[in-house]
Amino acid sequence: KKRVLCTACNKTFCDKGALKIHYSAVHLKEMHKCTVDGCNMMFSSRRSRNRHSANPNPKLHMPQA
C-alpha cells in the first residue's frame, strides 16, 4: 500500500488519518484540554486526553500550579 507524505517535513505515514494526527500535533501544535472540571492538563492528541479524562483517580485531575 502506498504511504502518505507530509509535505511540511517529508515524513511518510500509512494512511491519511495518521498524517492528520501528526500534522495537527506537530505542525499546528493543536492541544486538547482535559474534560474533567478543574483539571487544566493539556495533551497533543485527543486519544491521550480521552485516556487521561476517563481515569477516575482524582489525584490525576488536580489543578496544576
N, C-alpha and C positions, 0 to 999 in steps of 0.2 A: 504494500500500500504506500502511496506517495505521501511524504511528510509535508507539513505546512511550515512556511518560513515566516519568521518575524522580521519585517523589513527594518525595524528600528535597531536590532542588534545582531541579526543574521543567525539566531538560534533556530533550530527546527523542532517541530512538535508533531505528535502522532495524529492530531486532529484539530479542527478549528476551536473546539471547546477548550482544549489545553492551551492553545495560543491565546485565547481570550482571557483566561485566568492569568496567564503570565503577563500579558500586556497591561491588564488592569493593575496588577500588584507591582510590577517592576517599572513600567514606563509612565503610568498615570498616578502612581503612588496612592491608589484608592485604598481607603481604610474602612473597616466595618466595626462599629461600636457594639459592645455587649448590650443585649436586650434586657438584662436584669436591672430593675430600678436601683439607682445609686451606684452602680458599677461603671467605672469610667475606662475600662480596658478596651484597647483598640487592636484589631487584627488585620493582616494584609489579605486574608481570604475569608469568604463567608463560611466556608467549611470549618475553619479553625474557630471563628466566632461562634458558630452554632454548637460546636462540641463544648466550648467553654460555657456558653449560656445554659446548656442542658445539664451541666454538672450541679447537683443540689448542695454541694459543700459551700456554706455561707462564707467561709474564710476566703474563697476564691473571688467573691463578689464585693469585697470591701472597697470603699472609695480609695483611690490612690492619692498619696500626698503630693 
